Amino acid sequence: MTEEPPLLELRGVSKTFGAVQALDKVDLTVAAGKVTALAGDNGAGKSVTIKTIAGLWEPNEGQVLWEGKPVHIHSPTDAEALGITTIYQDLALCDNLDIVQNMFLGHESLRHRLLDESSMELAARRTLADLHVTTVRSIRQPVASLSGGQRQSVAVAKAVMQAAKLVIMDEPTAALGVAQTAMVLNLIKRLSGQGTAVILISHNLNDVFEVADTIAILYLGRMVAEGPAAEFDRQVVVDYMTTGQSSRAITAGAAGQ
């Protein structure tokens, strides 16, 4: 029985901006249905990595594989066609539209050339229920009226509606309170439990260790460690983030490089 290839794999990916080496031969493996936490200090290359995967920037060298096959992601449209959705910190939601309108924005259902409001409402309600999002008062309330955690829920539900196989989440719990953070972390667990892969960028190591199956750590554009979350502890992650190495790695596997 042949082993399934990873959902996403970066092999030797490098990216330069003029004289600046933003990524230096980065390897990364993302398994289907698992949460991969991408950690690193400011300027480590996290944003460049996810924007390369999302099709905003093309690498100067290296290879991107999707389900075991080499791909060239030239644009966010290419990424979306593969099944990659990126949820940035600003969430890209329209405050003046309601939840249903946001979830279907750009993918509206039509019937006889008119918006099929009833089918969209039904699909939106079912998707939110599947994700156990129960705190919204009405799926027709404006997104502007939602809390931070609820807004994250709508952004994730939108990705699920679009049949995303990989959801990239950039600091999803930044500026959220304790209850809102717990809501978003449960959402991430539910997402991976349904078979969707998640790449999580977070400075909050409590969040990372709560949901991550794998931890990958960047330092000055290089991938300095990648392995199962169980092979790391907080201090080891901090060591890698701040110095690019750790003498306290729990196992040889956590040493990564």
N, C-alpha and C positions, 0 to 999 in steps of 0.2 A: 504494500500500500504506500503510494507516494505521499510525501508530506506536502501539505498546502503551503505555497509561498506566502511570505508576509503580504499584507495588504499594500503597504508602502515601504519602499526602501530607497534611501539615499546612499550612493556609493561615491566617495571621493568628491563631494560637491564643494566647489570653491566659488566665491563671488568677490569681485573687487569693484570699488568705486574710485576710479582714478588711482591714486597711490595707496589707497586704504584697502587692506585685505580684510574684508568683513567676515568671510568664511574660508577656512583653510582645510580642504580635503575632509569634509564632514561626512561621517557614516552615521546613518540612523535607520532603525528598523521599527516599524509600527505594525503590530499584529491586529487582525480583525477582532472586533469585540472587546478590545482591551484599552485601558487608559494609560497613555504614555505621558508622563510629566516631563516637560522640558524646562530645566532649571539653569540659572546662570545670573550673574550680576548684570547691572546696567552696562550695555556695550559689549556683552559677551557674544551676541549674534543670534539671539532668540528671534527677534522680529524679522531679521533678514532670512532666517531659516523658514519661518512660516510663510513669509511673503513669496519666497521661492516656490514652496509647495503650492501656494494659492494662485500662482501664475502672474503675480505682479512684477516679479523680477526673474529673468532667466539666468541660470548659473553660467559662469565663464568656462567651467569645466566640470567633469563628473557626470554621473548618470542618475536619473530618477526612474525607478521601476514601480509600476502599479500592477498589483496582482501577478507579479513575476515577469511582467513584460516591460521593456524600456518605453518610456513615454516622453514627449516634449510638451510641457505645459507653457504655452506662449501667452496665455491670458486667463483671467478669472473665469471666462466662459468655458475655456478648455478644462479648467479644474472642476467646475460645476458639472460638466458633461461626464466626467469620470465618477463623480459622486463625492467631491470634496467641497465642504462648506466651511467658511471661516467666519467666526463671530468675534469681531473686534470689540474693544472696550466701549466704543460709542454705539455699538449694537446695530447701527444703520436702520433703526426703526423710525417710522413717521409718526410724530406725536399727534398730528391732527387726524389720523386714521384710527379706526377701531382695531381690535385684536384680529378679527377675521380678515379685514382688508390688508393688514400687515402680513399675516401669514400667507396670503395668496398674491401679494404684490409682485407683478411681473409674471404670475402663473395663474391668472384668473380662469375660473371655469365658465364656459359659455354654453348657452342653450338657445337655439334659434337666434344666434348673434347677440343675445342679451346675457348679462351676468346671471349666472345660476346661483343666486344667493342662498337658496335652501340647501343645495348640495355642498356649498362651501361652508356654511354654518355647521352642517352635520359632520363633515370631515374635520373641521377645526375642533369641534367639541369632542369628537372621538380621539383625536390625537392628544389633546390636553388630558383627557381622562386616562389614556394609556400611559402617559408620563406622570400620572398622579398629581397633576396640577389642579388643586381644588380651591385655591384661595381667591381666584378672580371672581368678582361679583357677577359679571356678565361678559360673554364673548363679544358683545357689541359696545363695551365701554372703550373710550379713547385710550390709547396707549399712554398718553400724557398723564392719565390719572393713576397709573400703576406704580407700585414700589419697584425698587431696583431688582429685587429677586424675581418679581413677577415679570418684569421686562426681559430678564434673562430667560425665563421660562418660555415667553413668546418667541424669542429669537431661536431657542433650541427647537421648539415645536415647528417653527417655520422650516428649519433644516430637515427635520423628520418628514415633514410634508413633501419635501423635494427629494425624498429617498436618498439622503446623504449616507454614504458608507463610512465617511470620515468627517468628524466635526472638530475643527480647531477652535479652541476657546482661549482668548487672550485676557488674562487677569479677570476671570468672571466674577470673583468675589471682592474685587477692589471696592472700597468705600461702602461695603454692605455691613449691616449689623449681624449679630450672632444668629438670630432666627432666619434672616434672609440668606446668610451664608449656608446654613444647614439645608435650606430649601434647595439651593443651587447644587450643593454637593450630592444630595439625594437624587437630583435630576441627572447628574453626570453618571452616577451608579446605575440608574434606571436605563439611561441611554446605552451604556456598555452592556448591560444585562439583556438588552434587546438585539445585541449583535453589532451595534455601531461602534467603530473605533473612535477614540477621543485623544487628541493631543491637547494637553493642558499646560498653559504657561501661567505660573503663579510664583509670587515672591513669598507666599505664605506656606511655610513648610508643614504646618499642621494640616492644611488642605491637601497638600501633596501626599502626605503619608496616609491620609484618610481614604483617598480614592485611587491612587496610582498603583497599577500593576508593575510598571516599568519606570525607572527614572533615568533620564539622559541629561548630562550636565555639560554645558558649554563654558569655555573659558577663553577669552580673547580670540573668538572665532574658531576654536578647535573643540572637537568632542573629546573630553578628557575622561568621561566615565559613562557607561551605559550598562544597565543590568536590572534584574528583578528588584523591586522596592525592598523586599525582605533582606537584601544584601547590603542595605545602607542604614545608617541612622542619621539623625539631624546634624550631628557634629561633623560626620564624614562629608555630608553634602555641602555644608558650609566651608569645609576645608577645600574641597574641589572648586567651589564657586569663587573663593577668594584667592587661592594660590595655584589652582590647576592640578593639585596632587593631594594625596592624603596618606600618611603613614599609619592611619588608624582604620583603614578599610577593613570591614568585618571579614570579608573573604577575598580571595584573589580575583573572583569574578567582578567584584565591585570596583576594582582598580581600572577596569575598562581598557585602558591603553597601556 
